[in-house]
């Protein structure tokens, strides 16, 4: 067995597990908890019309980003997703910074979500805190350890329950819709208006909350190496997920405030439940409260999957300790599941869910800018690259997502400067680690060399098995 064969034989994911429907389900699972809570605080920052402006801007950002990622994921079907695209476009350092940005998002987001899960469990059975956090991390990492096919199917069921809650809420509220309820927040200053009660600054500060309606859908390409036909399945999966999420976002943004009033929804910790209660739907409210927990669990469960594949890819390439990419007999990167899970659990003990999510958004927006730039650079530097799917609009589309992601990044500063600075502290720590250690321990000097090595070794392994 050659050196490359031996290296890869211990680092293999299960091929051909997920078709495009499972991948679309994964994309919806990543995001669905954002429909239940978090986004609505943007109404408190900007008023309903101001939040709608922010939500439309972020929807455009995600649509253009998703179309750019669809092209790159078909051309470069690697488990690293955005990291892999950036490394091919910008070299080892660009790949590391992009991978670190996605890792910050995907390692911190589950820690924030498990805190929200703890609050939901406390509402139901009166138990919260570290015990709940530990149980959820242990249970769902355990399910992932059984294998990706099993995990993705469980994820689809949980997401289906969450979507059912949104549909039930929409049906119950549509008869109570009154456009005047959308504008019941009084202007904060003499210069402000009924449409923008906190002015344009409020729209700016609302951008991070608008992102919660779509945050993490970009993680679908992390499943590329486990897809049945990556060149077709990943673009169809991520675009399908984005279309579905646009529909659910429109339902909650319009119907909740239109039925219950923007002031109430902007201050609510459980906006779907409170909207149902105020419109005299207590039975549905109780059911949706229980199903809302499924939404949180779906996002937690799927993002645990996402961070494991990212850590696997970064480790396999040598950016992180190589032991993290070792896979089990089920072809699952067990250490890449467990080690970040321990880190996330430790972070969750702070109980600062809002701060942690704001930091995750900083990581996300940095990664979006770098992935959009990667699309532009790959179009310019490698026009001959085989592209089974091509982004409509080409680099104009990715330029839009690049500009909007930078605007969204500044929005986090407008809302919470401390989250902005703390996240960049993590980038500094990561940069020091890269400069002192990982850049000297890469498996290959370029993305092309790494992919070629893995491709040859995999063919050799398959030949040996045959």
N, C-alpha and C positions, 0 to 999 in steps of 0.2 A: 504494500500500500504506500503510495507516494505521500509526501508531507502534506500536500494540498488535500488529498483524499482523506487522510487521517483527521485533519483539521475540520473539514466539512462534515465528515461522518458523525461527529459529535454535536453538530450545529445545524440540524435539518428540521424545518417546519413541515407540516403535513400538507402536501400539494393537493390541489383539486378539491378542496373541502367546501368552498363557498361559491355559489352562483351569484348572479347580480341581485336577485331578490334578497338573499341573506345579507349581501353587502349594503343594499339600500336600507334594510332593517337595522344594520349596525350603525349607519349614519343617523337614522332617526333616534336610535337608542342613545347615542352620544349626547344628543341635544334635548330630548323630550322633557327633561326635568326643568329646563329653562322656561317652558310654557306655564309651569305651575307656580313659579315664584321667582322673584329677583328682577325680571324685566320691568315689572310694574312700578318699582321705585323710581324709574326714569320719568314717570308721569309726575311724581312729586318734585322732580328736579326741573321739569320743563313745561308742565301742563300737558294736556292730551295732544293738542296740535303740535306742540314742540317735540313731544316724544315721537309722534308720527313721522315728523321730518327726520329725526334721528334714526328711526327704525327703517325708513325707506333708504336712507343713505347706507346703513349697514347691510340691508338686504342686497343693494346693488354691489357693495363690496364683496359679500359672500357669493353672489351669483357669478361675478367676474372671476373671483378666486377659484371657485369650483370648476368653471369652464377651463381655466388655465391648468389646474391640477389634473383634470380629466385627460388632457393631452399628455402631460408629463408622466402620469401614472401608466398610460398605455405604452409610451415609448420606453420607460424605465421602470418595469414592474418589480420593484424591490421593497422589502419589508420596512425599510427606513422611511418611506414616504418622502416628505418634504426635505429631510436631511439628504436622502440619496439624490434628489433633483439638484439641490444646492451644491453638493459636492461635485457633481458632474459639470455644473455651470461655473462655479467659483473656486474650485479646488478644495484642499483639505481644511483650510481655515474657515472658509465660507460654509462648508458642510458642518463643521463643528458648531459654529455660532448658531446656525439654523437648527441643528439637532438639539442644542442646549435650550434654545427658546421654546421648542415644542416640548422638551422634557420638563421645563419649568411649568408650562401649562398643564401637561398631563399628570405630573406628579402632585401638583398642588390642588387641582380641581377635585379629585376624589376625596382629599382631606376636607375640603369645604363642604362637599356634598354629604359626606358621612356625618358632619355636624348637623346639617339640616335633617338628615334621616333620624338622628338622635332626637331632635325636637319633635318630629312627627311621631316617633315611637312613644315619646313621653306623653303626647296628647292622647294616644290610644290606650297605653297600659301603665303610664306613670313611671317609666324607667328611661334614664338618659345618661349621658356621660361616657367615660372610657370603656365601660363594659359593653355598651351598645356598639361603640366604634370598633372595638376589638372583634366582637362577634361578626360584624358585617365584613370586615376585612378578611377574617379567617374563612368565613363561609364562602365568599365569592371568589377568593383566590383558590380555595379548594375545588370549586366547580371548574374553574379554568384549568386546573392541573389534570383533569380527566381528559381533556382534549378540546380542540377548537370547534369541531363540528357540534359536539354536545353543548358547549358554551354558547355558541351563536344561536342555537335553537331555543335554549332557555331564555336568551336575551330577547328573541322575537316574541315569545309568549308574554314576558313582562312588559315589553313595549306596547303590545297589543292592548293590555289592560289600561295602560296610561292613555293611549289614544281613545279608548272607549270612554274614559272619564271626560276628556275634552269634548267628544261628540255629545255625551249626555248633557254636559253643561251648556253647550251651544243650543241644543234643542230646547232646554228649559228656559234659556234667557232670551231667545230671539223675539218672543212675543212681548217682552218688557223693554225692548230697545226704544230709546228716546234720545234724539240727537242733542237735545239741550243738556242732558246729563254729561256729555263729553266736555262741556265748558263751564263746569261749576266751581272751578278754582279761581278765587278772586285775584286780580293783578297785585303783585307784591309791591310795586312802586307806581308813582304817578305816570311814569313814562311807559310802563308795561301795558299790554293789551289783554283782552279776554282770550285771544288766540295764543299769545305767548306771555303768560302771566309772570314769567321769570326772565323774559327777554331772550336774546340769542345765546347768552352765556349758559342759560339753562339747557338749551339744545346741545351745546358742546358737552356739558357735564352729563347729559343723558346718554351719550354715545356708548359708554361701556355697558349700560343696562340694556340698550337695544341689541347689543351683541349677544346677550344671554339667550335670545330667541334662536340663535344659529350656532353658538359657540361649540366648537369641536367637530362639526361636520367634516372638516378638512382631514379628519383622521381615517377616513375610509381607505385611502391608499396604503395605510399601514398593513392592511390585510392582503396586499397584492400577491405575495408569494404563496398564499393559501387559496387563492381564487382558482376556479376551474379554467377560465380563459381570461387572464388579466387584461389583455389588450381590449377586450370587449366588455368584460364584466365590471371592471373598476369604473370606467367612465359612466356606464349605464347606472351603476349602483349609486355613485356620488351625486349625479345629476337627478336621479329619481328621488333620492333622499331630500335634496334641496327643494325640489318642487313640492313635495309633501309638507316640508317644514314651513314653506311660505303660506300654505293653506292654513295650517294650525296656528301660525303666528297671527294671521289676519283675523281668525275667529276670536282669539283671546283678546287681542288689542281693541277690536271694535266692540264686541259684544259685552265684555265685562264692564268697561267704563260706560258704555251706552245704556246698560241696564241698571247698574248700581251707582254710577257717578264717579267721575275721575278722582275727586278728593278721597273718597273711601278706598278705591282701588290703589291709589298711589301710596297709601299708608298701610296697606294690608300685608301681613305675613303669609296669608293663605288666600289670595285674591279669588280663585275659583269658588272656594267654599264660602267666603264672605259675600260674594255676589249672589250665590244661590240662597243664602240665609236671608239677605235683605229683600229678596224677591219672593219670599215665602215658599221656598223649596227645601225644607229641612231634611226630608228623607233622602233626596238626591244629594244634598250637601254632605250628609254623613257618608254616603257611598263614595262620593268623589274624594272626600277626605282620605278614605282608605285606599282608593285607587291612585290618589296623588302620591302616596308612598311608593307605589309601583313605578311611577315616573322617576322619582329620585333614585330608586334602586336600579332602574334600567340604565340611567346615565352613569351611576357609580360602577356598575358591572361592566359596561362597555368601555369606559375610560381605563379601567384596570387592564382590560385586554389591550387597549391602545398603547399604554405606557410599556407593557411587557414586550410588544413587538418593536417599539422604538429602542428600548434598552438593548434588546437582542441584536438589532442591526448595528447600533453604535458600538456594542461590545465586540461583535464579530469583526468589525472593521478595525478594532484596536483603540477606538476613542475612549472607551470605558474598559475596566479590567476584563480580560478575555474570558474569565470563568463565568461571567454573567450571561454569556451566549450559549452555554452548554444546554442541550435539550435532553428531555427524558425519553423513555421508551415509547411514550405516546407522542413524541415529537413536539413537546411543549417546552418553552424556555422557562423552566421552573424557577431558576434563581432570578431571572428578570421579572418574574411575578412577585416573588417573596421579598427581595431586598428593597425595591421602591415602596412596597406595601408597608414595610416596617417604618421607613422614612415618613410616609404619608400618615400613618397612625400617630407617630410622634408629633407631627405638625398639628394634627387634629386636636391634640390635648390642650392646645392654646384656647380652643373654643371660639376663635376669631374667624368665623365663616365668611363674613363680608370682606374682611381684609385679605384673606387667603384667595378668595375669588378675584378680587381686584388685581392681586399680584399675578394670578393665572392669566388674566386678560392682557396684562403687559407682555408676558411671554408670548401669548397668542398673536398680538398685533405685530410684534417684532418678527415672528416667524412668517406672518402673512406678507409683510413687506419683502422679506428675503426670498420667499417662494415665488412671489410675483416677479421680482427682479430676475430670479433664476429662469423663469419662462422667457423673459425678454432676451436674456443672454444666450440661452440655448437656441432661440430662433435666429439670433445674429451669428453666433459662433459655430453652430452645428446645423446648418440648414438641411444637410443631407441625412440627418438622423431620421430613422423610420418612425413615422407618426401615424399609427392606425386610426387615431382620432385627432382631429385638428380643431383648435379653439376658434370658434366664430369670432371674427374681428382681429385675430392674431394678437400682436403686441399692443394694440390699442386697448384691448380688453384687459390684459394683464397690467397695463399702465394705470388704468382706472382703479384696479384693486390695490396697486402699489400706493397711489396717492391717498386713497380713502383709508388704508390701513395706517398710514402715518398720521392722518388726522385723528383716527380712533385712538392711537397711542397717546396723543396729547390730551384726549378726552379723559383718560385715566388720571392724568395730572390735575385736570380741572376739578375732578371729583375728589381725589384722595392723593395728595402729593406724597404721603408717607409710603403708600403701596408702590408708587412709581420709583422712589429712591431705594426701597428695600429690594425690589426686584432687580434693579440694576446692580445692587450689591452682590446678588447671586451671579450675575453675568461676570462681574469682576473676579469672583472666586473661581468660576468656571474657566475664565481666561487664564488665570494663574496656573491652574491644574493643566490646562492644555499646553501652555508654554513650557512648563517645567517637566511634564511627563508624557502626555498622550501623543503629542505630535512626533515624538521619537519612537513610538511603539505601534505605528500604524501597520496593518497587515499588507497594505499596498499603497503605493505613492499617489495613485489617482483612482477616481471612481471607475474608469474604464478598465484599469488593471485589476481592481478588486472584482468587478462583475465578470471579467474574463476568467479569472482564477476560479471563481465559484462555479461558473458555467462548465469549464473543463473538468473540474473535480467532480461535479455532479454527474456529468456524462460518464466519467470513468467509474463512479460508484454504481450507477445504473447498469453499466456493462458488466461489472463484476457480479452484481446480483443476478442479472440475466444469465 
